Amino acid sequence: MLVLIILLAAGLLLAGFEMLLVLGVPALAYKELFYARLPDPAIVQKIVGGIDHTTLLAIPFFIFAANLMGAGQIAAQLVNVVKALVGHARGGIGHVVVGGSMAFGAVSGSAPATVAAMGRMVYPEMRRAGYSDRFSLGLLVASAETSLLIPPSITLIVYGWMTGTSISQLFAGGLAVGIVLGLAFALFVWLEAGKGGVTREPRMPWSERLCAIWQAKWALGMPVIILGGIYSGIITPTEAAAVSVVYAIVVEAFILRSLTWQDLFAITERSAINTAIIFVLLAMGGLISFFVTLAQVPAGIIGMLDSVDAGWITFLMVANLCFFIAGMFIDPNSAMLILVPPLFPVAQSLGIDPVHFGMIVTLNISLGMITPPFGLDIFVASSTLGKPVAQIIAGVWPFVVVNILVLLLITYVPQISLLVPKLIFG
């Protein structure tokens, strides 16, 4: 029966059903076959109660703030600052793409929003600088991954909600891992630029650099408020998300005057739709987690590992492989909702730090966002830039390799993930 339920889920996925049904129908079938005596109201309670958590309030706020900044001038100002600081280095605008994605990620927490915002701003400049179309598209899509790691990250918020891990500590770990991933992409850009034919921005005098920083003071104030408030303990991540929305509206609509009331209503509607999609999946994820616990799946995995005398090294290798395969075929957030409930208790039993495991999960989710054939960011870039999906996939593959190398480094050197959390929180 269990095999049939798994085949049912696979059939729904291949038939093109929405992830809501791919997750929900097999869960309900499992209930009817194995727990028929469980009252139906209990299912409703698990679905609704699964998302009735104050931590999750941060998600709609950060989505709203990201859409506001992407449509306004904050994103462009952040890119201008990065261009003034590193545009003259070998690789020029390529480093601006990486640094700009990291800067926008520090105020948005959303990879699709980063792809859309950065693509419109810097893709033409990359082509003019001499980068190939394939490399330009691959770098734009891959660099947006850093926004899932550098706080505030929606993915880390969801992981913290699912596992009970401190969001603040996850944000601290994500900051270090996001910088490592960004540096890896920057090194790749440097090597690509060394092949010749790529121009760089003229070196700006420090007076002009300081002027660019001053002009972007309102944009730079956002990460200072969010990260400074969280790490100092003044505000919680959820409160920081609410503050970011108010700050974005005030700056974009009243100070920079880059948004009209009509724009604000349209952005609000789009943000509400994006939030609803995520929360429907989270609700179904809560139901799946409930049945995973009832079926004692984690205990079964632990028993299997004990029988073959496998340790944490083998377990993390298998976990990475599971996430990689799942990320190729389903939405990465759905993969997290399916895989984290059975794998997290096993990680705890093997002594793996929850923050370290969260970095591994988030890096896998990032990889899934750009992994063909169904990487979400690939389709966002295609829609934003009007480029064929096949062309973007061809450019993404080298960056998938870079990401895998970083994933292996983070997986087996836990000190990278835990250094900043230990420095801040002890």
N, C-alpha and C positions, 0 to 999 in steps of 0.2 A: 504493500500500500504506500509506503514511504517513497519507494522508487517511482510509483505512478504519480505521486504528487509532484516530485521533482520534474518528471517528464511533462506534467501539465504546465508547470511554470515555464519550462523551456519552450513548449509549444506556443504558449501565449506570447512569449517574447519574440519568437521567430515569425509569428503571425502579425506582428506589428501592433499589439495592444499597448495601451498606455501603462506606464510602470505602476500606477495605482492598482490596476487589475492584475498585473504580473505578480505583484507582492500580495495583494489582498485575497484573490480567489484561492490560491493554494493554501493560504493560512486558514481560511474558512473551511476548505475541504479537509484539512488536517484536523480541525476542531470536530467536524461531523464524524470523521472516521475513528478518531482516537479518544475524544473527550466529548462524546455526544451528550453526556449528562450535565456538562457545564452550561449553566443558564445563559441564554442569549444576552441579557442585560450586562453580564460580566464582560462580554466582548466589546460592547459599546463603552463600558467603563475603561477598558484597557486602551481603546482607540482614542477616546477623548482625554482620559487622564494622562496618557503618554505625553501629550503636548501641553498639559496644564502645569507649566513650570516657568517660574519667573526668569530663569536664565535664558530661555528661548525668546524672551521679549527683545533681546539684543539683535536678533536676526532681522526683523522688519525695519528696525531703525537704521541699521547699517546698510541695508539694501536701499532704503530711501535716500540716505545721505550719499551713497555712491552714485546713484542716478542723478541727484542734484548736481554733484561736482562734475560728473562727466558731461552733463549738458551745459554747464556754466563755464567759468574761467579758471576755477581752482586747479583743475587737471593741467591746463595749458601753462599756468604759472609755475607749477611744480616741474614740468618738463623744461621750461626756460631756465630754471635754476640749475638743474642737472646739466643742461647744455653749456651753461656758462662755466661750470666747474670742471667738466671732463670732456667737453666737445673737442678739445684740441689734441687729445691723446690719440695714439694709433688705433684706428677703428672708429674714431669720431662719433658719428650719429648712432653707430651700433651700441656703443656704451651708453649713449643717451637713452636708447630704447630700454636697456636693462635697468639703468638707474631710475628712469622715469616710471617704469612698471613697479619697481620697489617703492618709490615715493608715493605713487597713487595707491598701491596696495596698503600703505601705512595709514590711509585715510578711508579706504573703501572696504577691504576684506573680500572683494568679489573678483574672481578671475574673468568671467565674461564681461563685466563692466570695464575691467582694465583693457581687455582686448579691443573692445569697441572704442574706448576713449583714445588709447594709444594708436590704434590703427589709422584713425582719421587724421591724427596730428603728424605722425612721423613716417608713415609708409612712403609718401612722395619724396620726402627728404632722403630716405635710404636709397631709393632708386637714383636720385640725382647724385648722391655721393659715390655711386659706382657699385653698390651691392647688387648681386643678382636677384632676380625676382624670387627665385626659390628660397635663397637664404633669408631675404627680407621677410617673407611670409613666415618662415619657420621661426625666426627670432622673435617676431611680434607675438606669435601664438605661445611659444615656450616661455618667454619672459614673464608673461602674465601669471605663470604658476607661482611666482614669488609672493603674489598677493594672497595666496591661500596659506602661506606660512607666516609672513610678517604680520604682526597684529595691527588692527583687529581682524581676525580671520573667522569667517562664518563657519568654516569647516572645523576649526578648533573648538568653537562654541558648541557645535553639535556633538563632537567627540566628548567634550567635558560633560555635557548633559547626559550622554549615554552611559558614561563610566563613573561619574561622580568625581572626576579629577578637577583640581582647582583651575579655573579659567585663567587666572592671573599667572600661574606657573606655566601653563601651556603657552600663553602669549610670550613669556620670557624665553622659553625654549624655542618657540617658532621664530623669534627674532634672530637667534644665532643660526638656526638651520636655513632660514630664508637668505641670510647674508652669504652663507656658504654656497647655496645654489646660485645666487646672483653672481658671485665671484667666478663660479665654474662657467657660467654663460659668458661673462666678460672675457675670460681666458680664451674661450672658443672664438669670440669676436676678434680678439687680438691676433689669433693665429690666422683667421680668415683674411683679415686686413693685410697681413704680412705677405699674402700672395700677390699684392699689387693691384693697382687700378681703383683703390678706394681713397677718396679724399677725406680730409679732416677739417674741422672748423678752425679758423684762425684763433690763436691764443689771445684771450681777452685780458686787458690790463685789470689789475685788482679793483680799480675804481669802477669799471663796468660790471665786474662780478658782484661787488657789493651793491651796486645799483639794482642789478637783477634780483638779488636777495631781498632788498628793501621793497621792491615792487611786488614781490610775492609774499610779503609779510603775513597777509591774511590767510593765504594758502598754507604757509608753514606753521601757522598757529594751530591748525587742526590736529596734526600728529602730536604736537606738544601738549595740547589739552587732553587728548585721548590717552596717550601712553603715559604722560606725566601724572595724570590724575589716577590712572589704574595702579601704576607701580608705587606711587606715594601712599596709596591707601585712602586717598580722599574720596574717590568715587569707585563704585563697582563697574565691571565691564558693561552691565546692562544700563546703568546710569550714564556711562560714557557714550553709549550708543545713542541715547536720547539727547544728550548734550550735542553730539555731532550733527544731528538733524537740525536742531535750533541754530547752531553755529552756521551750518551750510546755507540755511534759508536767509538768515540775516546778512551774511556776507554776499551771497550771490544775488539776492533780490534787492537789497537796500543799500549795500556799500558799493559793490561792483556793478550793480544794475544790469546783470547779464541774463536775468530771467524775468519774464512777464508773469502775470497771474495765470494767463492761459497756459504757459509752459509749466507752471507749478501744478496746475490741475492735471495736465497730461502725464507728468512725471509721477504724481501721486497715484494715478490709475495704474500705470505700468508697474510701479513698485508693489501695489496691492496684489496684482496678478502674480508677480514673481514670488511674493511671500506666500500666497495661497498654494502655489505649486509645491513649494518646499514643505509647508506644514502638512499637506495631505500625505506626502511621502513619509514625513516624520511620524505621523499618526499610525500609518501602516507598519512602520518600523517598530513602534512600540508594541504592536500586536505580535509581530514576529518574534521580538525579544522575549515576550511572555511565553510563547510556545517553545522557544529554544530552551528556556529555563525549565519548563515542565518536562520536556523530553530528556533533560540531563545530558544535552549534547556536549557541554564543556567537560563533564566527567568522562564521557566516552572518549573524547580526544586525549585527555590526560592519561587514561588507561592505555590507549593505543601507543602513545609516546613512551610510556613506562615499559610496555612490552617489547619495544625495539631498542630500549635504552637510549632514547634520543634526548638531547639537552636543548638549551635555549638557542644554540647556533642553528641546529637543524630546524627547530620550530619556526624561527624567524625567516629562514629560507623558504619554508613551505608557505608561511603567511604572505610573504612578498609575492610568491608565485601565484597564490590564490587571488590576491588583489590585482595583479597584472592581468591575468586572464579575464577576471570579472570586469575590469576597467575597459577592456577591448569591446565588450558586447553590451554592457548596461551602463546606465547613468552612474558616475562615480559615487554620488551621494547615496544612491540605492545600494551600491556595493558595500558601502560602509554600514548601512543599516542592516544588511544581511550578515556580514562577516564579523563585525566587531562583537556582537553579543556572544557568539560561541568562542571566539579567539581571546577576548580580553581576560576572562577568568583563567584560561590556560597560561597566558603571559604572567599573570600575578602568581600563579602556583610555581612558575619557574624563576621567580624573583626578578622579573623584568620591571623596571620602573614605569609607572603609568604615563609619566611625561615622555619618557623615551619611546614607549610604544605608540604614544599619540603622534610623535614626530614621524615615525615610520608609517603609520596609517595615513597621515596627511600628505606625506611625500608620494605615497601610492595613489592617493586621490588626485594629487596634482598630475601625476603621470597619466592617470586615466583620462584627465581632461584633454590631453593632446594625443592620446593613442588611437590610431585608426582601428576599425573603421567608424566608430561612433563617438570620438572625442568631441565633447560639447564645444570647446573653444575653437575647434576647426570650423564648425558650422557658423559660429558667431563671426569669425574672421571672414568667411566666405560671404555672409550676408552684408557685413559692414563694408568690405572692399570690392564686392562684386567679382570675386575670383572663383574659379572652379575648385571644388572640394579636392579633386585629384591633384591639382597643382599645389595646394597647401599641404596635403599629406606628403608629397614628395619632398617638400622643404622641412617638414617636421622630424623626419626619421633621424637625422644626425643629432638633434636635440634630445630625442628619446634615449639615445645611447648615453649622452652626457648625464641625463637625469638618472639613468640606471646606475651609473658609476657613483653619483652622489648618494643615491639610495643605499648602495652597498656600504659606503663610507659611514653614513649616519647609522645604519643598522648595526654595524659591528664595532663602532667607536662611540659608545653611549655618552662619553664625557662631553662630546660636542653638544648634544641635546641638553645636558644637565648643568653645564657650566654656568650659564646666565641665571637660571632659577636658583642655583645654590648661592651665587653671589648676592642676589637680591633678597631672597627669602631665607637663606641659611640652610 
